[in-house]
Each structure stands twice: as structure tokens, then as C-alpha cells.
Amino acid sequence: MAGADCVFCKIVQGQIPAEIVWQSPWAIAFLDINPANPGHVLLVLREHYATVDTIPPALFGSALQELPRLADAVMRATGAEGLNVVLNNGKVAGQVIDHVHFHLIPRRSGDSVTIRWEPGTYRDSAEVTSTAERIRAALSTGGQ
């Protein structure tokens, strides 16, 4: 969905207007047009990557270096008591637009935003160990 079909690519290229609050050579931040709360900002990479696991690490680091400052600015500007930083990675995880983006959602006591899941458990310590071993093996055998 890169380029002509991607709404975030169109915003980055200036083809669709957005209320931009910050930008760098690697990323752009603008107000979400369907905010969970007023001040809900989207931090979007300028280059099109569908999921976080496809982004070159150096680009990812450059793009996110201002995230702490942006989060602080959103909280101070909105008077928020807290902030959710959310990345939905893949359709099954709730990603609607296939262009990596982070939601910075200002939070206040009693607001209507819900980001919840039922805590699960592992069957036993063997499952914990096995899961950790598979992740360690995947880290050591390729990918980024």
C-alpha cells in the first residue's frame, strides 16, 4: 500500500492536509483526525514500512529519538495525567493503515479510552523456558 494508495504517504508528501505538530528528516507527527482523546498524535515514519520488523534499525532509532520530547509536549499541552504510546503491528494486532505509526494518546482519570487485555499465564515453567529459548534463537539467527 506504499505511495499512491497509502494515506500516511500522502500526508508525508503533502497531498493530504494534516495538523503537523513536529517533523524531522525521518518522521512526522500530526494530530489524529479520529482522536481517542483531544491531543492524540500520530508519529509516522516518512518512509513507507508496513510493520516495525521491516524497518532498518538505524532508521528506527533516528525516527524515534524525539519520542520522549514529543510525549512530554503532548502531556503538558493537554494537561494529561498520563500517556499511552501504542504501536499496532499487523492487522491481527489492530493495525488499520499498513504504514508504521505510533499513537500518543493523552490520558486522564475517567476518560473513555480502553487499552486492556486479560492477563494470561504459561502452563508451566517448561513453557516459559521453551518460549524464551525460541525467541533467543530467533534473535541469533537472522532478521534485523
C-alpha positions as CSV (number, residue, x, y, z in Angstrom):
1,M,0.0,0.0,0.0
2,A,3.0,2.3,-0.3
3,G,2.9,5.5,-2.3
4,A,-0.2,6.3,-4.2
5,D,-2.5,4.1,-2.0
6,C,-1.2,4.9,1.5
7,V,-2.9,7.8,3.3
8,F,0.2,8.4,5.5
9,C,2.4,8.5,2.5
10,K,0.1,11.1,1.1
11,I,0.3,13.2,4.3
12,V,4.1,12.9,4.3
13,Q,4.1,14.1,0.7
14,G,1.8,17.0,1.4
15,Q,-1.0,15.6,-0.8
16,I,-3.4,15.3,2.2
17,P,-3.6,18.1,4.7
18,A,-2.8,17.4,8.4
19,E,-2.2,19.4,11.5
20,I,1.5,18.7,11.8
21,V,3.0,19.3,15.3
22,W,6.6,18.1,14.7
23,Q,8.8,16.8,11.9
24,S,12.3,15.6,11.2
25,P,14.0,14.1,8.1
26,W,12.9,10.7,9.3
27,A,9.4,11.1,10.8
28,I,6.4,13.4,11.1
29,A,3.9,13.9,13.9
30,F,0.4,15.1,13.4
31,L,-3.0,15.2,15.2
32,D,-5.1,12.1,14.6
33,I,-8.4,13.1,12.8
34,N,-10.3,10.5,14.9
35,P,-8.7,11.1,18.3
36,A,-9.2,8.8,21.3
37,N,-8.8,12.0,23.3
38,P,-8.0,15.6,22.3
39,G,-4.3,15.8,21.6
40,H,-4.0,12.3,20.2
41,V,-0.9,12.5,18.0
42,L,0.3,10.0,15.3
43,L,4.1,9.7,14.9
44,V,4.7,8.3,11.4
45,L,7.9,7.3,9.6
46,R,8.4,9.3,6.4
47,E,9.5,6.2,4.6
48,H,6.8,3.5,4.0
49,Y,7.3,0.4,6.0
50,A,4.3,-1.8,6.7
51,T,5.4,-3.3,10.0
52,V,8.0,-2.5,12.6
53,D,10.0,-5.7,12.0
54,T,10.8,-4.4,8.4
55,I,12.4,-1.1,9.5
56,P,16.2,-0.8,9.4
57,P,17.4,-0.4,13.0
58,A,19.3,2.9,12.3
59,L,16.3,4.5,10.7
60,F,14.1,3.3,13.6
61,G,16.4,4.9,16.1
62,S,16.7,8.1,14.2
63,A,12.9,8.4,13.8
64,L,12.2,7.7,17.4
65,Q,14.9,9.8,19.1
66,E,12.4,12.7,19.7
67,L,9.6,10.4,21.1
68,P,10.3,11.3,24.7
69,R,10.2,15.1,24.0
70,L,7.1,14.7,21.8
71,A,5.4,12.6,24.6
72,D,6.2,15.3,27.2
73,A,4.9,18.1,24.9
74,V,1.6,16.3,24.3
75,M,1.1,15.7,28.0
76,R,2.0,19.3,29.0
77,A,-0.1,20.8,26.2
78,T,-3.2,18.7,27.0
79,G,-2.8,18.7,30.8
80,A,-2.9,14.9,30.6
81,E,-2.2,12.8,33.7
82,G,-0.6,10.0,31.6
83,L,0.0,8.9,28.1
84,N,-0.3,5.7,26.1
85,V,2.3,5.1,23.3
86,V,0.8,2.4,21.1
87,L,2.1,0.6,18.1
88,N,-0.3,-1.9,16.4
89,N,1.9,-4.2,14.3
90,G,-0.1,-6.2,11.8
91,K,-3.9,-6.4,11.1
92,V,-4.5,-9.0,13.8
93,A,-2.9,-6.6,16.3
94,G,-5.3,-3.8,15.2
95,Q,-3.2,-2.1,12.6
96,V,-5.6,-0.4,10.2
97,I,-3.1,1.6,8.0
98,D,-0.2,-0.5,6.7
99,H,2.4,2.2,7.4
100,V,4.3,2.1,10.7
101,H,2.9,4.6,13.2
102,F,2.8,5.3,16.9
103,H,-0.3,6.6,18.7
104,L,0.5,9.1,21.5
105,I,-2.8,9.2,23.4
106,P,-3.1,11.6,26.3
107,R,-4.9,10.1,29.3
108,R,-7.0,11.5,32.1
109,S,-8.7,9.8,35.0
110,G,-12.1,8.6,34.0
111,D,-11.6,9.0,30.2
112,S,-13.3,6.5,27.9
113,V,-10.1,5.1,26.3
114,T,-9.5,1.4,27.0
115,I,-6.4,-0.5,26.2
116,R,-6.8,-3.7,28.1
117,W,-6.3,-7.4,27.8
118,E,-6.9,-10.3,30.2
119,P,-3.6,-11.3,31.7
120,G,-2.7,-14.9,30.8
121,T,-0.4,-17.5,32.2
122,Y,2.0,-20.0,31.0
123,R,1.1,-23.7,31.5
124,D,4.3,-24.3,33.5
125,S,7.9,-23.3,33.8
126,A,8.8,-25.5,30.9
127,E,6.6,-23.4,28.6
128,V,8.3,-20.2,29.9
129,T,11.8,-21.7,29.3
130,S,10.8,-23.0,25.8
131,T,9.3,-19.7,24.7
132,A,12.3,-17.7,25.9
133,E,14.7,-20.2,24.1
134,R,12.7,-19.9,20.8
135,I,12.9,-16.0,21.0
136,R,16.6,-16.1,21.8
137,A,17.2,-18.5,18.9
138,A,15.2,-16.3,16.5
139,L,17.3,-13.3,17.6
140,S,20.6,-15.1,16.9
141,T,19.6,-16.5,13.5
142,G,18.8,-13.6,11.3
143,G,16.4,-10.8,10.9
144,Q,17.4,-7.3,11.6
